[in-house]
Amino acid sequence: MRRILVYRTHERAFADEMLRGIGGYAGLHEPWDFTITGEPEDADSIPLGRWDGDGVVLPVVTAGTAETLRRRGLPYVNVTAWPDVPTVRNDNEAIGRMGAEHLLSRGFVRFGFVGAGRTIYSRQRYEAFRGVISEAGFDVSYATRSLPKDKWTLEAEHRPLIEWLEGQRPPFGVMAANDSTAHMLTGAAKKSGWRIPEDMAVLGVDNEVRDDLLNPPLSSIIPDGRKVGFLAAEMLHRMMDGGRIPGKVIAVPPLGLVARRSTDTLGFDDEEVAKALRFIRQHPDRAVAVNEVLEKVAMSRRTLERRFAAAVGHSPWREIRRVQVEHVKRMLIETDWPVKRLVGNSGFPSAARLIEVFREETGETPIAYRMRHRLT
């Protein structure tokens, strides 16, 4: 039986899913004897340079780790952003773009990004985020989370973020490189008198912190850790068998985005359009009629459609459909409900109509979408 060493990443939710993916692959092919430990720099109990197993799955986070692996000649697969090594990682560029598109859809014109130190994945997410925001004609203010040089205290870690926020003004849409950084930002913001989400919308990555532990609950992008683990195991298996790797890097797109209270706001100056959007987004589980929207705003249909298109980029009808489809996507990922049950929770008149609209919007059927996002 082959012996495989797996190092967990710091992001616990992602690490748990990655392990499920690795185990799922092994269960389908051949039994492996696993040793699970922490990240390489923390793994004093199992020195990488002296381990004598058959293969390793790990996040390469230092040049020293990469050099040790090169010297050993041991088959390994990296699961984070590091150049020139066999890698299966999150598509950090897609994550950054998704975050930008979410905040743009909320109508913001002032944007920020808070990075996670000097990590490569954080930089990749930031650059993709900035690219989308720049294409939309806006700038991005950047800050980074860094550990204090002296003794750590919460106040010391908040201080640079508080200073950064002093140069910003609401409404402000901010993406953080991960949930931990987003949580730190919200703490600094509250100390500075910022209201979330009324003054600042905050978006994280990892879907890691439980809703009931944060106030307000954090919107977050969900990486596909299980698929990363499955494909990493597949690549390692091929390497251990002496096979060639077709490409050094496989980037796995995120599963989606869970919108919670921390981004449940709108950055539009047009308050009537904001009212219309709030009403539409508060009812993703039914087919809202444009006439219902008109009852919530003080304007004619023609004026609403003109101002809505100017602020949002498309018509109210288009937004209603987009919200319905996003709601269906979330249910497909988070539940095992059959399509018939999704119909009753999304406002479509029939399963046939739901499938038709979903295919028009995404290019695939609901079942194909669900299967693509799951490995089990």
C-alpha positions as CSV (number, residue, x, y, z in Angstrom):
1,M,0.0,0.0,0.0
2,R,1.4,3.4,-0.9
3,R,2.0,5.8,1.9
4,I,0.9,9.4,1.2
5,L,1.8,12.5,3.3
6,V,-0.8,15.2,3.2
7,Y,-0.2,18.7,4.7
8,R,-3.4,20.7,5.6
9,T,-3.7,24.3,4.6
10,H,-4.4,27.0,7.2
11,E,-7.9,27.6,5.8
12,R,-9.8,24.9,7.7
13,A,-12.9,24.7,5.6
14,F,-10.9,24.4,2.4
15,A,-8.6,21.9,4.0
16,D,-11.5,19.7,5.1
17,E,-12.9,19.7,1.6
18,M,-9.5,19.0,0.1
19,L,-9.1,16.0,2.3
20,R,-12.5,14.7,1.3
21,G,-11.5,15.0,-2.4
22,I,-8.2,13.2,-1.9
23,G,-9.9,10.4,0.0
24,G,-12.7,10.2,-2.6
25,Y,-10.1,9.7,-5.3
26,A,-8.2,7.0,-3.4
27,G,-11.5,5.3,-2.7
28,L,-12.3,5.0,-6.4
29,H,-8.8,3.7,-7.4
30,E,-6.6,2.1,-4.8
31,P,-6.3,2.3,-1.0
32,W,-3.5,4.6,0.3
33,D,-2.1,4.9,3.8
34,F,-2.4,8.5,4.7
35,T,-0.5,10.6,7.2
36,I,-2.2,14.0,7.8
37,T,-0.3,16.9,9.4
38,G,-0.2,20.7,9.5
39,E,1.5,23.1,7.0
40,P,5.1,22.4,6.1
41,E,6.6,25.1,8.4
42,D,4.6,23.7,11.3
43,A,5.3,20.0,10.7
44,D,8.2,19.4,13.1
45,S,6.9,16.0,14.0
46,I,7.4,14.7,10.4
47,P,10.4,16.5,8.8
48,L,9.7,16.6,5.1
49,G,13.4,16.0,4.2
50,R,13.5,12.6,6.0
51,W,10.1,11.2,5.3
52,D,10.4,8.0,3.3
53,G,6.8,7.4,1.9
54,D,5.6,7.4,-1.7
55,G,4.1,10.8,-2.4
56,V,3.1,14.2,-0.9
57,V,0.2,16.6,-1.3
58,L,1.0,20.0,0.3
59,P,0.9,23.8,0.0
60,V,4.3,25.0,-1.0
61,V,4.6,28.2,0.9
62,T,8.4,28.8,1.1
63,A,11.4,28.5,-1.2
64,G,13.0,26.2,1.3
65,T,10.1,23.7,1.0
66,A,10.3,23.8,-2.8
67,E,14.1,23.2,-2.6
68,T,13.7,20.3,-0.2
69,L,11.2,18.6,-2.5
70,R,13.5,19.1,-5.5
71,R,16.4,17.5,-3.7
72,R,14.4,14.5,-2.6
73,G,13.0,13.8,-6.0
74,L,9.8,12.6,-4.2
75,P,6.5,12.8,-6.2
76,Y,4.5,15.7,-4.9
77,V,1.6,18.0,-5.8
78,N,1.3,21.6,-4.6
79,V,-2.1,22.9,-3.7
80,T,-1.5,26.6,-3.4
81,A,0.0,29.4,-5.6
82,W,3.7,28.8,-6.1
83,P,5.6,29.0,-9.4
84,D,7.2,26.2,-11.4
85,V,6.0,23.2,-9.4
86,P,3.3,20.6,-10.1
87,T,0.2,22.3,-8.9
88,V,-3.6,22.0,-8.5
89,R,-4.9,25.2,-6.9
90,N,-7.8,27.5,-6.6
91,D,-8.4,29.7,-9.7
92,N,-7.5,32.8,-7.8
93,E,-8.0,35.0,-10.8
94,A,-11.6,33.7,-11.1
95,I,-12.1,34.4,-7.4
96,G,-10.9,37.9,-7.8
97,R,-13.2,38.5,-10.8
98,M,-16.2,37.0,-9.0
99,G,-15.6,39.4,-6.1
100,A,-15.4,42.4,-8.3
101,E,-18.5,41.5,-10.2
102,H,-20.5,41.0,-7.0
103,L,-19.5,44.4,-5.6
104,L,-20.1,46.1,-9.0
105,S,-23.6,44.6,-9.1
106,R,-24.3,46.3,-5.8
107,G,-23.7,49.7,-7.5
108,F,-20.5,50.8,-5.8
109,V,-18.2,53.3,-7.3
110,R,-15.6,53.3,-4.6
111,F,-13.7,50.0,-4.1
112,G,-11.0,48.5,-1.8
113,F,-9.1,45.3,-1.5
114,V,-7.4,44.0,1.7
115,G,-4.6,41.5,1.0
116,A,-3.3,38.7,3.2
117,G,0.3,39.8,3.6
118,R,2.7,38.9,0.7
119,T,1.1,35.7,-0.3
120,I,1.0,34.8,-4.0
121,Y,-2.7,33.8,-3.9
122,S,-3.7,37.1,-2.4
123,R,-1.8,39.1,-5.1
124,Q,-3.4,37.0,-7.8
125,R,-6.9,37.7,-6.4
126,Y,-6.2,41.4,-6.0
127,E,-4.8,41.8,-9.6
128,A,-7.9,40.1,-11.1
129,F,-10.2,42.1,-8.8
130,R,-8.5,45.4,-9.8
131,G,-8.6,44.4,-13.5
132,V,-12.4,44.0,-13.5
133,I,-12.9,47.2,-11.5
134,S,-10.6,49.2,-13.8
135,E,-12.4,47.9,-16.9
136,A,-15.6,49.3,-15.3
137,G,-13.9,52.7,-15.0
138,F,-13.1,52.8,-11.3
139,D,-10.0,52.7,-9.0
140,V,-9.2,50.3,-6.2
141,S,-7.6,51.4,-2.9
142,Y,-5.3,48.7,-1.6
143,A,-4.3,47.7,2.0
144,T,-2.8,44.5,3.4
145,R,-3.1,42.6,6.6
146,S,0.3,42.1,8.2
147,L,1.4,40.8,11.6
148,P,2.8,43.4,14.0
149,K,6.6,43.4,14.3
150,D,6.5,43.4,18.1
151,K,4.2,41.5,20.4
152,W,0.9,40.7,18.7
153,T,-2.2,42.4,20.0
154,L,-5.6,42.8,18.3
155,E,-5.1,46.6,18.5
156,A,-1.8,46.4,16.8
157,E,-3.2,44.4,13.9
158,H,-6.2,46.7,13.6
159,R,-4.1,49.9,13.6
160,P,-3.0,49.9,9.9
161,L,-6.5,49.0,8.7
162,I,-8.0,51.8,10.8
163,E,-5.4,54.3,9.3
164,W,-6.3,53.0,5.8
165,L,-10.0,53.5,6.4
166,E,-9.4,57.1,7.5
167,G,-8.7,57.9,3.8
168,Q,-11.9,56.3,2.5
169,R,-15.5,57.4,2.4
170,P,-18.8,55.6,2.2
171,P,-20.4,53.9,0.4
172,F,-17.3,51.6,0.0
173,G,-17.2,48.1,-1.4
174,V,-14.3,46.0,-0.1
175,M,-13.1,42.5,-1.0
176,A,-10.7,40.7,1.4
177,A,-8.2,38.0,0.3
178,N,-9.8,35.5,2.7
179,D,-12.5,35.3,5.4
180,S,-9.9,35.7,8.2
181,T,-8.8,39.0,6.7
182,A,-12.4,40.1,6.2
183,H,-13.1,39.4,9.8
184,M,-10.1,41.5,10.9
185,L,-11.3,44.3,8.6
186,T,-14.8,44.3,10.0
187,G,-13.3,44.6,13.5
188,A,-11.2,47.6,12.5
189,A,-14.1,49.2,10.7
190,K,-16.4,49.0,13.7
191,K,-13.8,50.6,15.9
192,S,-13.6,53.5,13.4
193,G,-17.4,54.0,13.4
194,W,-18.1,52.4,10.0
195,R,-21.4,50.6,9.7
196,I,-21.5,47.2,7.9
197,P,-23.0,47.0,5.4
198,E,-24.6,50.4,5.4
199,D,-21.3,52.3,5.0
200,M,-19.1,49.5,3.8
201,A,-19.8,46.1,2.2
202,V,-17.3,43.4,3.0
203,L,-16.7,40.2,1.0
204,G,-14.4,37.4,2.0
205,V,-13.2,34.1,0.5
206,D,-13.4,30.5,1.9
207,N,-16.9,30.5,3.4
208,E,-15.2,29.5,6.6
209,V,-16.8,31.4,9.6
210,R,-20.2,30.3,10.8
211,D,-23.0,32.8,10.3
212,D,-23.9,32.9,14.0
213,L,-20.4,33.9,15.0
214,L,-20.3,37.1,13.1
215,N,-22.3,40.3,13.2
216,P,-23.2,40.8,10.4
217,P,-22.8,37.4,8.7
218,L,-20.1,37.5,6.1
219,S,-20.6,37.2,2.4
220,S,-18.0,34.8,1.0
221,I,-16.8,33.1,-2.2
222,I,-16.7,29.3,-1.9
223,P,-13.5,27.6,-3.3
224,D,-13.9,24.1,-4.6
225,G,-11.6,22.4,-2.1
226,R,-13.0,19.0,-2.8
227,K,-12.2,19.2,-6.5
228,V,-8.7,20.6,-5.8
229,G,-8.1,17.5,-3.6
230,F,-9.5,15.0,-6.1
231,L,-7.4,16.4,-9.0
232,A,-4.3,16.7,-6.8
233,A,-4.6,13.0,-5.9
234,E,-5.1,12.1,-9.6
235,M,-2.0,14.1,-10.6
236,L,0.0,12.5,-7.7
237,H,-1.2,9.0,-8.8
238,R,0.0,9.6,-12.3
239,M,3.4,10.9,-11.1
240,M,3.9,7.9,-8.8
241,D,3.2,5.6,-11.7
242,G,5.9,7.4,-13.7
243,G,3.5,9.2,-16.0
244,R,4.0,12.6,-17.5
245,I,2.0,15.6,-16.4
246,P,0.3,17.4,-19.4
247,G,0.6,20.8,-17.7
248,K,2.2,22.0,-14.5
249,V,-0.8,24.0,-13.2
250,I,-4.5,23.1,-12.9
251,A,-6.6,26.1,-11.6
252,V,-10.0,25.1,-10.2
253,P,-12.8,27.7,-10.4
254,P,-14.8,28.5,-7.3
255,L,-18.1,26.9,-6.6
256,G,-19.9,30.2,-6.2
257,L,-20.6,33.0,-3.8
258,V,-22.9,33.1,-0.8
259,A,-24.3,36.6,-0.3
260,R,-25.1,37.3,3.3
261,R,-25.7,40.5,5.3
262,S,-22.2,42.0,5.0
263,T,-22.8,42.9,1.3
264,D,-26.6,43.3,1.6
265,T,-26.6,46.9,0.6
266,L,-26.5,49.1,-2.5
267,G,-24.0,51.8,-3.4
268,F,-26.3,53.6,-5.9
269,D,-26.9,57.4,-5.6
270,D,-30.3,56.8,-7.3
271,E,-32.4,55.9,-4.3
272,E,-35.4,54.9,-6.3
273,V,-33.3,52.4,-8.3
274,A,-31.9,51.2,-5.0
275,K,-35.5,50.6,-3.7
276,A,-36.3,48.6,-6.9
277,L,-33.2,46.5,-6.6
278,R,-33.8,45.8,-2.9
279,F,-37.3,44.6,-3.6
280,I,-36.1,42.3,-6.4
281,R,-33.3,40.8,-4.4
282,Q,-35.4,40.3,-1.3
283,H,-37.6,37.9,-3.3
284,P,-35.3,35.4,-5.2
285,D,-37.8,32.6,-4.5
286,R,-40.6,33.8,-6.7
287,A,-41.3,35.4,-10.1
288,V,-41.5,39.1,-9.3
289,A,-43.4,41.1,-11.9
290,V,-42.1,44.5,-13.1
291,N,-45.5,46.0,-12.1
292,E,-44.8,44.9,-8.5
293,V,-41.5,46.8,-8.7
294,L,-43.3,49.9,-10.0
295,E,-45.5,49.9,-6.9
296,K,-42.4,50.4,-4.8
297,V,-41.0,53.4,-6.6
298,A,-42.3,56.8,-7.5
299,M,-41.8,56.7,-11.3
300,S,-43.3,55.5,-14.6
301,R,-42.3,52.2,-16.2
302,R,-40.3,53.9,-18.9
303,T,-38.5,56.1,-16.4
304,L,-37.7,53.1,-14.2
305,E,-36.3,51.1,-17.1
306,R,-34.1,54.1,-18.3
307,R,-32.7,54.9,-14.8
308,F,-32.3,51.2,-13.9
309,A,-30.3,50.5,-17.1
310,A,-28.2,53.6,-16.4
311,A,-27.3,52.5,-12.9
312,V,-27.3,48.7,-13.2
313,G,-26.5,48.1,-16.8
314,H,-29.6,46.1,-17.8
315,S,-33.4,46.2,-17.4
316,P,-35.5,45.3,-14.3
317,W,-36.8,42.2,-16.0
318,R,-33.2,41.1,-16.7
319,E,-32.3,41.6,-13.0
320,I,-35.3,39.5,-11.9
321,R,-34.2,36.6,-14.1
322,R,-30.6,37.0,-12.9
323,V,-31.6,36.8,-9.3
324,Q,-33.8,33.8,-9.9
325,V,-31.0,31.9,-11.6
326,E,-28.4,32.8,-9.0
327,H,-30.9,31.5,-6.3
328,V,-31.2,28.2,-8.3
329,K,-27.4,27.9,-8.5
330,R,-27.1,28.2,-4.8
331,M,-29.8,25.6,-4.1
332,L,-28.1,23.2,-6.6
333,I,-24.8,23.5,-4.7
334,E,-26.1,23.6,-1.1
335,T,-29.0,21.1,-1.3
336,D,-29.8,17.7,-2.9
337,W,-33.3,18.8,-3.9
338,P,-34.6,17.5,-7.2
339,V,-35.5,20.0,-10.0
340,K,-39.2,19.7,-9.2
341,R,-38.6,21.0,-5.7
342,L,-36.4,23.8,-7.0
343,V,-39.4,25.0,-9.1
344,G,-41.4,25.7,-5.9
345,N,-38.6,27.7,-4.4
346,S,-37.6,29.8,-7.3
347,G,-40.8,31.1,-8.9
348,F,-40.6,29.3,-12.2
349,P,-43.9,27.9,-13.5
350,S,-42.6,24.4,-14.3
351,A,-39.5,22.3,-14.3
352,A,-39.3,22.6,-18.1
353,R,-39.2,26.4,-17.9
354,L,-36.6,26.4,-15.1
355,I,-34.4,24.1,-17.2
356,E,-34.9,26.3,-20.3
357,V,-34.0,29.5,-18.6
358,F,-31.1,28.0,-16.7
359,R,-29.6,26.7,-19.9
360,E,-30.1,30.1,-21.6
361,E,-28.3,31.9,-18.8
362,T,-25.5,29.4,-18.0
363,G,-25.1,27.2,-21.1
364,E,-25.9,24.0,-19.2
365,T,-28.7,22.2,-17.5
366,P,-29.2,22.4,-13.7
367,I,-28.2,18.7,-13.3
368,A,-25.0,19.3,-15.3
369,Y,-24.2,22.4,-13.2
370,R,-24.7,20.4,-10.0
371,M,-22.5,17.5,-11.2
372,R,-19.8,19.8,-12.4
373,H,-19.6,21.3,-8.9
374,R,-19.6,18.0,-7.1
375,L,-17.3,14.9,-7.1
376,T,-19.4,12.6,-4.9
